[in-house]
Amino acid sequence: MILVFGKTGQVATELQTHAPKARFLSRTEADLSDPAACAAAIEALKPTAVINAAAYTAVDAAETEERLAQVINGNAPGAMAQACADLGIPLVHLSTDYVFDGSGQTSWKPGDPTGPLGVYGRTKLAGEEAIRATGCRHVILRTSWVFSAHGSNFVKTMLRLSESRNALSIVDDQIGGPTPAAAIAQSCLRLVEALQDGQRGGTYHYAGSPAVSWKGFARETFAAAQRDVVVRGIPTSEYPTAARRPLNSRLDCTSLQADFGIGMPEWKPALTEVVKKLIA
């Protein structure tokens, strides 16, 4: 039995479709603000593998809630990993492009130096380091710009705004790879299977192709929805937020393809399907 931390998030929701026999723990069943309870859940249920699809993801709010973000994103994954190490079972953990500083224009490789710009990235990096320190069999899967028909995400925000506005100003100097939550869920399950078969893990990247700006992603969203919205590009400096965002979120996913045969998903077909669901 696979144990999944998370139940209502984008990836956790997709995992329920692709792995209906897995056990999913909601916040009331395993609160990540209590790392010991997370470890206890693993020890009590004795699963064959664990997927951590839960996190503190409110990037701007994290700037004023660093202690809570650290416990959820840093301490809890470490506690899960230690429990997995003790039971000899693998862990697949989702991380983020925000562990990098977003400089340059080259796609980030898993081994590149990290340099998070804000609390969210720092606490997610702390979680990665805590997992590695336990020595448990694991894959840390860094992903970016997750979207689906569930939860909160950029696509849903754009569609909501387009219901009352026919022109929007969207950041065009942040570049990344939109990633379908369904594809992440399927990849997590393939990684669990590979780890259970004895394959070595490590840190990997998984993001959609091709790279695009938020402006470009917005335009594709409106095209899929057949909505006539004028999208004007603006620099990040014209859209101030509490937390700094990386400008370059391109992720090099070649090692995931080489080691596990998992290629980068094309996000445009997935976007079309997601928009159809949301409009319906």
N, C-alpha and C positions, 0 to 999 in steps of 0.2 A: 504494500500500500504506500503510495506517495502522499506525503504530508505537505500541504501548501499553506504558507502564511499569507493571508490576504484572501478576501472574498468578493469585495465590491469594486476593486480597482480595475483598470483597463485589462491588464494581462491576466489577473486572477479570474476575471469574468470570462475571458476567452478560454482559459484553462478548464473551466467547468464544462465547456462545450467539448473540448478535445480530450479531456481526461475525467469523465463523469464518475469513475470509480475512486478517484483520489479523495482524500479527506481535506476539506478546506476549513481553516480556522479564521473566524471573524475577529474583530477587535475585542468583542465581549468574551470570546473564548480564549484568546491569547493576545493580550495587550503588549505591543512592542515597547511601551514605556516601562514595562516590568520584564527586563531580560531574563531574570531567574524563572519567571512563569513560562517563558517561551522554551527555555531549556527543559523545564519540567514536563511540558507538553510532549516534547520529543521523547523524553525518557519513558513517559507513561504509555504513549501510543506505539512506540517501537516500530516506526515506519521503515520501509526499505530504502527510502530516499526523501530528501527535503528540498522544496523549492521555496525560496523567500521572494515573494512578489509583493511584499508590503514595505512601505517606507514613509518617511515624512517628506512630502514632495512640494510643500508650499514654499517655493523658492524665496519669495520676498518676505513672508512671515518669519522664515527661519532667521532672518537678520536680527530679530528681537526675541527669538525663542531658541537661542543656540543650545541651551542646556537640554531642552526637550528633544531637539533635532539630533543632538549627539547621542542621547540614550537610544532613540529609535533607529537611527541610521548607523551608529557606530557600535554601541555596546550590545544591542540586541543581536545583530548578526554574529558578533563574536561569541555570544552565549550559545546561539544555535549551532555554530560551527564546533564548539567544544563538545556539545552533546552529540553531534554527529560523529566526531572523532572517537568519543568514548564508545559509541555503538558500532563503529566501523562502517558507517553508511555515508553516501555522497550527498553533497549540498550544491545546488545551483542557485546562485544569488545574482540579482539584477542590480547593476550599477549604472553609471551615467557618464556622458561626455563632459559634464561639469567638473570632473576631476582635473581637466586641463585648463590652461589659461586662455585658450582660443587665439593664440598668436599665429602669424603666418598664414599660408594658404595650402599647406601640405596636409594630407590626411594623417591623423594621429594613429600611431601604431601602439599596441598594448604595452610595449616596453619603454615608450617615450617618457621623459620626465614629466611628472604631474605638477600642477600649480594652480589649484582652485582659486577662483576670484571671490568666493563668498562662503557663507556658512553652510549652505546646502552641499556644495561641492566638497568642502573640508570634511563634513560629517560623513558623506558617502565614502570618501577616501579612507577615513578612519575605520569604517566598516570593512572595507577591503583588507586593510592591514591587519585588523583583528582576526579575520577569517584565515588569512595566510599564516598567522602566528600559531594557530592551533594545530596545523599540520593535517587537517582533515582533507579527504579527497573532495575537490571542489572545482567548479567552474564559476568564475566571476564574469558575468556577461554585461559589458558596458554597451548601452544603447542610447538612442537619442530621438527626440521629437516624436514621441509615441502618439498614435491616433487610433481611434476606433469609434464605434457607435455608442460606446459606454463612457461613463465618468466625465471628467472635465478635460478638454483638450482644444487645441487651436481650431480644428475643423468645426467643431460644434460652436465655438465662439464666433467664427466667421459667418456661419449660417444664421446664427441668432442676430448678429448685427445687420446682416443684409436684409432682414425682414423689415427694418425701419430706415435703412440708409442706402443710398445708391452710389455713394463715394466713400472710400476709406483710405487712410494713410497708414501704410504698413512698413515696418522696418525692412530694409533691403541690403544691409551690410552684415547681417548674421547669416552664415551659410551652414547648412547641415543636411542630414539625410532623414526625411520623415520615415518613420518605421511603423508598420501595421502591428497592432497589439496581437492580432491573431497569429502572425508570423513569428513573433517573439514566443508566444505560448507553445507553438509547435516545435520551435527550436529548443526550448527548455526541456521538453519531453524527450527529444532526440538526444540531448546532452545527458540527461539522467540515464537513459538506456546505455549510452556509450560508457559512462562512468561505472555503471553496474557491471558492464562487460570487462572492466579492468583497464579501460583506456585512461591515460594520464590526463589530468585537467590543467588548470591554470587560468590566466586572465585573457579574455578575448573580446573582440568588438563585433557588434551586429547592428547595422543600420541600413536604411533603405537607399535605393539608387534610382535616379541620379541625384547628386547634390543640388540643392536649390536654396534660394533665399526665402524668408518668410513672405515677402511680397509675391514671389513666384508661386509659392505654395498656395497663397490666398487666391491668386488668379486661377490656378488649376481647380481649386475648390468651387469657385463660382462658375467655372466652365462646366464642371461635372453637374452642378445644380441647375444649369441653364438660367443663371441669374445675371442680369446686366448691371454689374457693379464696377465703377471706375476705381482702380487701385493705384494710388500714388505712392512711390517709394520714398522713404525718409531714412536718414541715418539714425543709429541708436541714440545719438546725442539729443535727438528731438523727441525721444520717447523715454524719459527718465523713469527708472524703477528703483526700488529700495536695494535690490541686489544687482550687481553687475552680471551681464550675460557674456559668455564667450562669443567672439565674432566668428571664429572658425571652429565649427563642430563637426567637420568632416572626420569620419572614422575609417581607418584602414582595416578591412575585414578579411584580408587574404589568409591569415593564419587559421581562422575558423573554417574557411573553405578547405584549406590544406589538411587540417587535422581531423575534421569531422564531416567534411563534404557538405557543409551548410553554406550556401551562397547568399549574397545580398538580395533581399526581396525588392522587386519593382513596386514602387509605391503608387504609381498612377492607376493601375487596375484596381488595387485595393481601395484607393480613395474613391473611385467610381462606385464600388460596392457599398462603402460606408455611407456616402452621400445619399445613395438610393434608400438605404435603411432609415436614415435620419429624416428624410423628406416624407417617406411613407408613414 
